[in-house]
Amino acid sequence: MFKRDTSQPAAVTLYTRKGCHLCDEARAEIDRLRAKAEFELETVDIDSDAGLQARFNDEVPVVFINGRKAFKYRVEPREFLSRLRTFSGGRR
């Protein structure tokens, strides 16, 4: 069984698009949470890739933590921190 190296920060991916107010809110919440937890953030515009657009068109924003879908539409701060620990396989 693969065990994640917990010495590295978690990888958070935010799938978004321009003009999406929920995406802006999710990004702002994630930015605020950086003061409470260490993680790497990648923001991906789904409209830059036809496959991503087909996959997430009606779901943005979508947040993945270490490759696992964690949220869509809204990011709940407490749940984000909890999932960051759970999906990282260790304590932060």
Sine and cosine of phi, psi and omega as CSV:
sin_phi,cos_phi,sin_psi,cos_psi,sin_omega,cos_omega
0.00,0.00,0.71,-0.70,0.00,-1.00
-0.97,0.23,0.75,-0.67,0.06,-1.00
-0.89,-0.46,0.78,-0.62,-0.04,-1.00
-0.93,0.36,0.63,-0.78,0.08,-1.00
-0.96,0.26,0.97,-0.25,-0.08,-1.00
-0.98,0.18,0.00,1.00,0.08,-1.00
-0.97,0.22,-0.27,0.96,0.04,-1.00
-1.00,-0.08,0.57,-0.82,0.05,-1.00
-0.89,0.45,0.50,-0.87,0.06,-1.00
-0.89,0.45,0.47,-0.88,0.04,-1.00
-0.98,-0.20,0.89,-0.45,0.02,-1.00
-0.94,-0.34,0.78,-0.63,0.04,-1.00
-0.88,-0.48,0.80,-0.59,0.04,-1.00
-0.94,-0.33,0.92,-0.40,0.08,-1.00
-1.00,-0.01,0.79,-0.61,-0.18,-0.98
-0.56,-0.83,-0.05,-1.00,0.14,-0.99
-0.41,-0.91,0.38,-0.92,0.02,-1.00
-0.92,0.40,0.58,-0.81,0.06,-1.00
0.98,0.17,0.18,0.98,-0.03,-1.00
-0.98,-0.20,0.95,-0.32,-0.04,-1.00
-0.92,0.39,-0.56,0.83,0.06,-1.00
-0.91,0.41,-0.56,0.83,0.05,-1.00
-0.91,0.42,-0.68,0.73,0.03,-1.00
-0.88,0.47,-0.66,0.75,0.02,-1.00
-0.91,0.41,-0.68,0.74,0.01,-1.00
-0.89,0.46,-0.69,0.72,0.01,-1.00
-0.88,0.47,-0.68,0.73,0.01,-1.00
-0.89,0.46,-0.67,0.74,0.01,-1.00
-0.91,0.42,-0.70,0.71,0.02,-1.00
-0.89,0.46,-0.66,0.75,0.04,-1.00
-0.88,0.48,-0.65,0.76,0.04,-1.00
-0.90,0.43,-0.59,0.81,-0.05,-1.00
-0.95,0.31,-0.26,0.97,0.04,-1.00
-0.90,0.44,-0.37,0.93,0.05,-1.00
-0.96,0.27,-0.31,0.95,-0.07,-1.00
-0.96,-0.29,-0.30,0.95,-0.06,-1.00
-0.47,-0.88,0.48,-0.88,0.04,-1.00
-1.00,-0.08,0.79,-0.62,0.07,-1.00
-0.31,-0.95,0.41,-0.91,0.08,-1.00
-1.00,-0.04,0.69,-0.73,-0.01,-1.00
-0.88,-0.47,0.78,-0.63,0.13,-0.99
-0.87,-0.49,0.77,-0.63,0.05,-1.00
-0.95,-0.31,0.78,-0.63,-0.05,-1.00
-0.83,-0.56,0.83,-0.56,0.07,-1.00
-0.99,0.14,0.92,-0.40,-0.06,-1.00
-0.90,0.43,-0.40,0.92,-0.03,-1.00
-0.97,0.25,-0.08,1.00,0.04,-1.00
-1.00,0.04,-0.07,1.00,-0.06,-1.00
-0.56,-0.83,0.86,-0.52,-0.05,-1.00
-0.86,0.51,-0.60,0.80,0.02,-1.00
-0.91,0.41,-0.68,0.73,0.04,-1.00
-0.92,0.38,-0.63,0.78,0.02,-1.00
-0.88,0.47,-0.68,0.74,0.03,-1.00
-0.91,0.41,-0.62,0.79,-0.06,-1.00
-0.96,0.28,-0.65,0.76,-0.16,-0.99
-0.89,-0.45,0.15,0.99,-0.14,-0.99
-0.74,0.67,-0.72,0.69,-0.07,-1.00
-0.99,-0.15,0.17,0.99,-0.09,-1.00
-0.89,-0.45,-0.11,0.99,-0.10,-0.99
-0.92,0.39,0.57,-0.82,-0.03,1.00
-0.97,0.22,0.50,-0.87,0.09,-1.00
-0.81,-0.59,0.71,-0.70,-0.02,-1.00
-0.88,-0.48,0.78,-0.62,0.11,-0.99
-0.93,-0.38,0.62,-0.79,0.11,-0.99
-0.86,-0.51,0.88,-0.48,-0.06,-1.00
0.75,0.66,0.70,0.71,0.08,-1.00
0.99,0.15,0.03,1.00,0.01,-1.00
-0.93,-0.36,0.74,-0.68,0.00,-1.00
-0.89,0.45,0.82,-0.58,-0.07,-1.00
-0.91,-0.41,-0.60,0.80,-0.05,-1.00
-0.52,-0.86,0.44,-0.90,0.27,-0.96
-0.64,-0.77,0.54,-0.84,-0.02,-1.00
0.96,0.27,-0.84,0.55,-0.07,-1.00
-0.70,-0.71,0.53,-0.85,0.04,-1.00
-0.94,-0.34,0.87,-0.49,0.06,-1.00
-1.00,-0.04,0.86,-0.50,-0.12,-0.99
-0.82,0.57,-0.77,0.64,-0.02,-1.00
-0.89,0.46,-0.68,0.73,-0.01,-1.00
-0.92,0.39,-0.61,0.80,0.05,-1.00
-0.86,0.52,-0.76,0.65,-0.01,-1.00
-0.89,0.45,-0.63,0.78,0.03,-1.00
-0.90,0.43,-0.72,0.69,-0.01,-1.00
-0.93,0.36,-0.53,0.85,0.06,-1.00
-0.86,0.51,-0.69,0.72,0.04,-1.00
-0.93,0.36,-0.74,0.68,-0.04,-1.00
-0.89,0.45,-0.76,0.65,-0.06,-1.00
-0.95,0.30,-0.27,0.96,0.03,-1.00
-1.00,0.04,-0.22,0.98,0.04,-1.00
0.96,0.28,0.31,0.95,0.00,-1.00
-0.33,-0.94,-0.07,-1.00,-0.01,-1.00
-0.99,-0.14,0.56,-0.83,0.03,-1.00
-0.83,-0.55,0.00,0.00,0.00,0.00
